[in-house]
Amino acid sequence: MMKIAEAQDKATLKKFRPYIENAKVILVDLEGDQLGPNGTITYIQINTFDTAMCFLIDIKLIGDDELRKPDGWLR
């Protein structure tokens, strides 16, 4: 059974990092407004084959710092 973990703040997002970075394979789904070269990402869903965990990241609430910074880990 799939478990869902949702990050709506930076502290929770930080807890997700080791699970995502250490996964051998990740699946990513982006949701947003007019996704494309000029669109805005609002939500990220990340799954790994390591665990039955689905990581949901609410970019609208957290902000897009980790996507915009050249060394941002979500980038």
N, C-alpha and C positions, 0 to 999 in steps of 0.2 A: 504494500500500500504506500502510495506517495505521501510524503509529509511536505507541508508548505511552511516556509519561513519567509516572513516579509520584513523588509527594512524600510522604515519610514523616518529614520534618523541616522546620523553619521556613526553613532556608537554601535548600533546594530549592524550597519554595513561593514564596519571594521571587523566584527566577529565572523562575517561570512568569508572574508578574504582568504584565510588559510585553506578552507574547504575548496574554494574555487581555484586558487592558484596552484594547489597541489594535485588537482585532478588531471588524469591523463587525457581525457576527452571532455569537452564541454559543448553543450548545445545552447545557443543563444537566440532569443526571440525579442525583437524590439517593437514596441508600440509607440505611437506618437501622432503628432499633428503634421500632416503633409510630409511624411517620411520621404527622404530623398536628399539631394545636395543642400537644399534650403530648409529642410524640415526640422522639427524639434522632437527629440526623444523624450517621452514622458514616463515610460515604464520599461524595465528590462526583466526578462525571465531567463534564468540560467539553470540548467540541469546538468548533472554529471552522472556518469555511469558508476561512480564509486559508491554512492549512497542513493537511497530512494528519496532524495531531498530536492525540492523545487525552491529555488531562491528567487524571490520577487523583490525588485528594487524600485521604489517609487521616486523617480528622479524629480518630479514636480515638488515633492516635499523636502528631499535631501539637497537638491541642487545638483548642478552638472560639473562641479569642480573636477572630479576624477575623470570626467570625459574630456574636458577642455585642456587640462594641464598636459604638456608633452610627456611627463613622467607619471601621469595618473594611472593607477593600477587597473582601473576598468577599461581604460583605453586600449 
